[in-house]
Amino acid sequence: MLQELALVEKNEKVGPDIYFLELKAPRIASRAEPGQFIHISLGTIYDPLLRRPMSILNAREKTLTVLYQIVGRGTRIMTRFRPGDSIDVLGPLGKGFVLEEAEQNLLLGGGVGAAPLVFLANRLRAKQAKVKFFLGMREGELLFLKDLLPSGIDFFASHENSPRGEAKQVTDLLPPHLEQNGKTSLYCCGPEGMYREIARICNDCGDFSIQVSIDRRMGCGVGTCLGCAVKVKRPPREEPQIVRACVEGPVFRWQEVSTDGF
């Protein structure tokens, strides 16, 4: 983990209450992996006091990019960042996705939470992996993410407000792409109900693995406050264990997550 004074290069509104933040943070950017996050200070104010955890949309050379949506006072304050401002950033934090050898890689994202999958898609395509990207949203407010993906990726989108007969949930798009030989790796970012549905659909589909990013309130981001507890089952222990999403996660394998504590 590093602490770096990052330079704001862009902070642009790209959708309804959705912003694209670009930071020059060469030390953190050079170490970041898909699925990790950063912790952003809101400046000299003390209310709200805590930093804001933000998934990394992409990292290349000296820059980090973040996609965020206004959901409260903290993210609304972030919209005041201007190019040339310096902000205090901790990162990269947590454990990200494990890139696996597979016949195909299916990336499924719901809403703004899909952001880390853009970073992952870039890494997978750099390895010449076969990638399909599935994006679920309310309207078409996140279609611009397609332009941030590398070439050679099959892109699919669903809208909750789609006309009758069209896919309304991102999981509706999944079944036809599971009917093939060889291993399929699924990487998922979105609401927790989406993960359960993906696991149900995949249950009889042969050789597959599912990695999911668990969203929790992360007060400190470094494992001290214990506010981001996740219950997991890890052999050889039979009883569930409590781990921290900010340190042992936020990415977990689905089969180890204890759904009674989800």
C-alpha positions as CSV (number, residue, x, y, z in Angstrom):
1,M,0.0,0.0,0.0
2,L,1.2,3.5,-0.9
3,Q,0.1,7.0,0.0
4,E,0.4,9.4,-2.8
5,L,-0.6,13.0,-3.5
6,A,-2.4,12.5,-6.8
7,L,-3.0,15.3,-9.4
8,V,-6.6,15.6,-10.8
9,E,-6.4,15.6,-14.5
10,K,-10.2,15.2,-15.3
11,N,-13.4,15.1,-13.4
12,E,-16.2,15.0,-15.9
13,K,-19.9,14.2,-15.8
14,V,-20.6,11.4,-18.2
15,G,-24.1,10.4,-17.2
16,P,-26.9,11.0,-14.7
17,D,-24.9,11.7,-11.5
18,I,-22.1,9.6,-12.9
19,Y,-18.5,11.0,-13.1
20,F,-15.2,10.0,-14.7
21,L,-12.2,10.9,-12.5
22,E,-8.7,10.7,-13.9
23,L,-5.7,11.0,-11.5
24,K,-2.0,11.2,-12.1
25,A,-0.6,8.9,-9.5
26,P,2.3,7.1,-11.0
27,R,3.4,5.0,-8.0
28,I,-0.1,3.6,-7.3
29,A,-0.9,3.2,-11.0
30,S,2.2,1.1,-11.6
31,R,1.2,-1.4,-8.9
32,A,-2.5,-1.6,-9.4
33,E,-4.3,-4.9,-10.4
34,P,-7.8,-5.4,-11.7
35,G,-10.3,-5.6,-8.8
36,Q,-8.3,-3.6,-6.3
37,F,-9.4,-0.2,-5.1
38,I,-8.1,3.2,-3.8
39,H,-9.1,5.3,-0.8
40,I,-9.6,8.9,-1.6
41,S,-9.4,11.7,0.9
42,L,-12.0,14.5,0.6
43,G,-9.5,17.1,1.6
44,T,-9.3,19.3,4.7
45,I,-12.9,18.9,5.7
46,Y,-13.9,16.7,8.7
47,D,-17.5,16.0,7.9
48,P,-17.6,13.5,6.4
49,L,-14.4,12.4,8.0
50,L,-13.6,9.1,6.3
51,R,-12.0,8.5,2.9
52,R,-14.0,7.1,0.1
53,P,-13.2,3.7,-1.4
54,M,-13.3,3.7,-5.2
55,S,-12.8,0.8,-7.6
56,I,-10.1,1.3,-10.2
57,L,-11.7,1.6,-13.7
58,N,-8.3,1.4,-15.4
59,A,-4.6,2.0,-14.7
60,R,-2.0,2.7,-17.3
61,E,1.4,4.2,-17.2
62,K,1.1,7.1,-14.7
63,T,-2.6,7.5,-14.4
64,L,-5.6,6.0,-12.6
65,T,-9.2,6.4,-13.6
66,V,-12.3,6.0,-11.5
67,L,-16.0,5.9,-12.3
68,Y,-18.2,7.0,-9.5
69,Q,-21.9,7.9,-8.9
70,I,-23.3,10.5,-6.5
71,V,-24.9,8.4,-3.7
72,G,-24.3,10.7,-0.7
73,R,-22.4,13.7,0.7
74,G,-19.0,12.2,0.2
75,T,-19.4,11.5,-3.5
76,R,-21.1,14.9,-4.0
77,I,-18.0,16.6,-2.6
78,M,-15.9,14.6,-5.0
79,T,-17.6,16.4,-7.9
80,R,-15.9,19.6,-6.8
81,F,-12.5,18.3,-7.6
82,R,-11.0,20.3,-10.5
83,P,-8.1,19.7,-12.8
84,G,-4.9,20.8,-11.1
85,D,-6.2,19.9,-7.6
86,S,-4.0,17.6,-5.5
87,I,-5.8,14.9,-3.4
88,D,-4.4,12.4,-1.0
89,V,-4.9,8.7,-2.2
90,L,-4.1,5.4,-0.6
91,G,-3.6,2.3,-2.7
92,P,-3.7,0.0,-4.4
93,L,-5.7,-1.8,-1.7
94,G,-7.2,-5.3,-1.4
95,K,-6.9,-8.4,-3.4
96,G,-8.1,-8.3,-7.0
97,F,-9.1,-10.9,-9.6
98,V,-7.0,-14.0,-10.3
99,L,-6.5,-14.3,-14.1
100,E,-7.1,-17.9,-15.0
101,E,-6.4,-20.0,-18.1
102,A,-9.8,-20.7,-19.7
103,E,-11.4,-21.3,-23.0
104,Q,-13.5,-18.2,-22.5
105,N,-13.8,-15.4,-20.0
106,L,-17.2,-13.9,-19.3
107,L,-17.2,-10.5,-17.5
108,L,-20.6,-9.6,-16.0
109,G,-21.2,-6.2,-14.5
110,G,-24.3,-4.4,-13.1
111,G,-24.4,-0.6,-13.1
112,V,-21.5,1.6,-12.1
113,G,-20.2,-1.4,-10.1
114,A,-19.0,-2.9,-13.4
115,A,-16.1,-0.4,-13.5
116,P,-13.3,-2.8,-12.4
117,L,-14.2,-5.1,-15.3
118,V,-12.9,-2.6,-17.8
119,F,-9.4,-2.8,-16.2
120,L,-9.7,-6.6,-16.2
121,A,-10.8,-6.7,-19.8
122,N,-7.6,-4.8,-20.8
123,R,-5.4,-7.2,-18.8
124,L,-7.1,-10.3,-20.3
125,R,-6.8,-9.1,-23.9
126,A,-3.2,-8.3,-23.3
127,K,-2.8,-12.0,-22.8
128,Q,-4.8,-12.7,-26.0
129,A,-7.6,-14.3,-24.0
130,K,-11.1,-14.7,-25.4
131,V,-13.3,-12.2,-23.6
132,K,-17.1,-11.4,-23.6
133,F,-18.3,-8.4,-21.7
134,F,-21.9,-8.2,-20.4
135,L,-23.2,-5.0,-19.0
136,G,-26.5,-4.4,-17.2
137,M,-28.0,-0.9,-16.6
138,R,-31.2,0.9,-16.2
139,E,-31.2,2.8,-19.5
140,G,-28.3,3.3,-21.9
141,E,-26.4,5.5,-19.4
142,L,-23.3,3.3,-19.3
143,L,-22.9,2.4,-23.0
144,F,-19.8,4.7,-23.1
145,L,-17.9,1.9,-21.3
146,K,-17.9,0.0,-24.5
147,D,-15.5,2.7,-26.0
148,L,-13.1,2.1,-23.1
149,L,-12.7,-1.6,-23.9
150,P,-9.8,-3.0,-26.0
151,S,-10.5,-4.4,-29.4
152,G,-11.4,-8.0,-29.9
153,I,-14.1,-8.2,-27.1
154,D,-17.7,-9.2,-27.7
155,F,-20.0,-6.7,-26.0
156,F,-23.5,-7.4,-24.8
157,A,-25.9,-5.0,-22.9
158,S,-29.2,-5.3,-21.1
159,H,-31.6,-2.5,-20.0
160,E,-34.0,-2.8,-17.2
161,N,-36.4,-0.6,-19.2
162,S,-36.0,-2.6,-22.5
163,P,-39.1,-3.4,-24.5
164,R,-40.9,-6.7,-24.0
165,G,-38.9,-9.7,-25.3
166,E,-35.5,-8.1,-24.9
167,A,-33.1,-8.8,-22.0
168,K,-33.8,-6.8,-18.9
169,Q,-31.2,-8.2,-16.6
170,V,-27.6,-8.9,-17.4
171,T,-28.1,-12.5,-16.3
172,D,-30.7,-13.0,-19.0
173,L,-27.9,-12.7,-21.6
174,L,-25.7,-15.4,-20.0
175,P,-27.2,-18.9,-20.8
176,P,-26.3,-19.2,-24.5
177,H,-22.6,-18.4,-23.8
178,L,-22.2,-21.3,-21.3
179,E,-22.9,-24.0,-23.9
180,Q,-19.3,-24.9,-24.9
181,N,-16.5,-27.3,-24.1
182,G,-13.6,-26.3,-22.0
183,K,-13.3,-24.2,-18.9
184,T,-15.3,-20.9,-18.6
185,S,-14.2,-18.3,-16.1
186,L,-16.7,-15.8,-14.9
187,Y,-15.7,-12.5,-13.3
188,C,-18.5,-10.5,-11.7
189,C,-19.1,-7.0,-10.3
190,G,-22.5,-5.8,-9.3
191,P,-25.4,-6.4,-6.8
192,E,-25.2,-9.5,-4.6
193,G,-28.5,-10.9,-6.0
194,M,-26.9,-11.0,-9.4
195,Y,-24.2,-13.4,-8.1
196,R,-26.8,-15.8,-6.8
197,E,-28.5,-15.9,-10.1
198,I,-25.3,-16.4,-12.0
199,A,-24.4,-19.3,-9.8
200,R,-27.8,-20.8,-10.3
201,I,-27.6,-20.6,-14.1
202,C,-24.1,-22.1,-14.1
203,N,-24.9,-24.9,-11.7
204,D,-25.3,-27.6,-14.5
205,C,-22.8,-26.1,-17.0
206,G,-19.7,-28.2,-16.5
207,D,-16.3,-26.7,-15.9
208,F,-16.6,-23.1,-14.7
209,S,-15.3,-20.8,-11.9
210,I,-16.9,-17.6,-10.6
211,Q,-15.1,-14.7,-8.9
212,V,-17.1,-11.9,-7.4
213,S,-16.3,-8.5,-6.0
214,I,-18.0,-8.0,-2.7
215,D,-19.3,-4.5,-1.9
216,R,-19.0,-3.5,1.7
217,R,-18.7,-0.2,3.6
218,M,-15.0,0.3,4.1
219,G,-14.2,2.8,6.8
220,C,-10.5,2.5,7.0
221,G,-9.6,0.4,3.9
222,V,-6.7,-1.3,5.6
223,G,-8.4,-3.9,7.9
224,T,-8.4,-2.0,11.1
225,C,-12.0,-0.9,11.7
226,L,-13.6,-4.4,10.8
227,G,-16.6,-2.6,9.2
228,C,-16.5,-4.7,6.0
229,A,-16.9,-8.2,7.4
230,V,-17.6,-11.1,5.0
231,K,-18.4,-14.6,6.1
232,V,-16.6,-17.3,4.2
233,K,-16.1,-21.1,4.3
234,R,-12.6,-22.3,3.8
235,P,-11.4,-25.9,4.2
236,P,-10.3,-27.6,6.3
237,R,-12.3,-25.6,8.8
238,E,-16.0,-26.6,8.7
239,E,-17.4,-23.5,10.4
240,P,-17.6,-20.1,8.6
241,Q,-14.8,-17.6,9.1
242,I,-15.1,-13.8,9.3
243,V,-12.7,-12.0,6.9
244,R,-12.3,-8.4,5.8
245,A,-13.4,-7.3,2.3
246,C,-10.8,-4.6,2.3
247,V,-7.9,-6.9,2.9
248,E,-8.8,-10.5,2.1
249,G,-11.1,-9.2,-0.7
250,P,-12.9,-7.4,-2.2
251,V,-12.7,-10.2,-4.8
252,F,-13.6,-13.7,-3.6
253,R,-14.4,-17.0,-5.2
254,W,-18.1,-17.5,-5.1
255,Q,-18.0,-21.1,-3.7
256,E,-16.2,-19.9,-0.6
257,V,-18.7,-17.1,0.3
258,S,-21.1,-18.1,3.0
259,T,-24.5,-17.1,1.7
260,D,-26.1,-17.0,5.1
261,G,-23.8,-14.1,5.9
262,F,-24.1,-12.4,2.6
